[in-house]
Amino acid sequence: MTEPLTAQLQSWRQRCETQLQTRLTPRDGATARLHEAMRYSALAGGKRLRPILVYCTGTALAADLGRLDDAATAVELLHVYSLVHDDLPAMDDDDLRRGRPTCHKAFDEGTAVLVGDALQALAFEVLAGHAASALNAAARLQQMQVLAEAIGTEGMAGGQAIDLAAVGQRLTPSALENMHRRKTGALIRASVLLGAIGAGTTAGARYDALSRYGSELGLAFQIQDDVLDVLGETATLGKVAGADAARGKPTYPSVLGLAESQRLARAHCDQAVAALKELGEAASLLAQLADYVVNRSH
């Protein structure tokens, strides 16, 4: 990763942290514990890839960062909600997330369910309107539609349902790709499109190119995640390494082998970058970000 990209990612990551801190102010009274658990889950660090994609895409299209803050915040709130629910005993039953106890371990299962519910609601509240934003109602509505589709039955929730049903089974490569494009890829693609909409690109050749970029990047990201579950270490990953294999979950390495999985991650990264030709030199950081996704170690 180049020094300019490293510095830019850190800047966008810090901007996201500031936005999350603002939206997740501590509360007193009957809901104090719920808000504490929301902050525990959302302010635990992490790559912040999805809000970074919002900022990176919007910047490539010459948008002011103030037009991107709400979407970047909303998509990260939704991502955190998905992690909290994925970690629950009824789902993946994980004890560790981002290097510390998962929400249901630090608090309790009921609170963790409510944390996910509340974070999802807050995400759409953020997008619904904020006086400081320059986005008009039509753009906000399009962003909400993009996000809703990405987390519903055709996206994240549907992918998770397929994942749960597939435990102990051997999926075909096409079925595995379908699961990953929904479960992980849909929200990554949505992050790219949120940045485009924030910049005023709501349709047309550039929008379609960014949609292809986000779709291929999302799949590359998840394939690399599968690879890291095999090759990574718990201390580096911030979650238990080898957990997918231990649960009998179908992954790219289990279906196609490690070497082919690594080749596919790179191939989909290359396809993502190829889609950016429509944007020219303005998309250079998006191309570098794709390379970072498939070369990361956590």
Secondary structure, DSSP 4 states (H G I P E B T S, - for coil): --HHHHHHHHHHHHHHHHHHHHHT----STTHHHHHHHHHHHTS----HHHHHHHHHHHHTT--GGGTHHHHHHHHHHHHHHHHHHTSTTTT--SEETTEE-HHHHS-HHHHHHHHHHHHHHHHHHHH--TT----HHHHHHHHHHHHHHHSTTTHHHHHHHHHHTTTS---HHHHHHHHIIIIIHHHHHHHHHHHHHTT--SSHHHHHHHHHHHHHHHHHHHHHHHHHHH--HHHHSS-TTHHHHTT---HHHHH-HHHHHHHHHHHHHHHHHHGGGGGGGGHHHHHHHHHHHH---
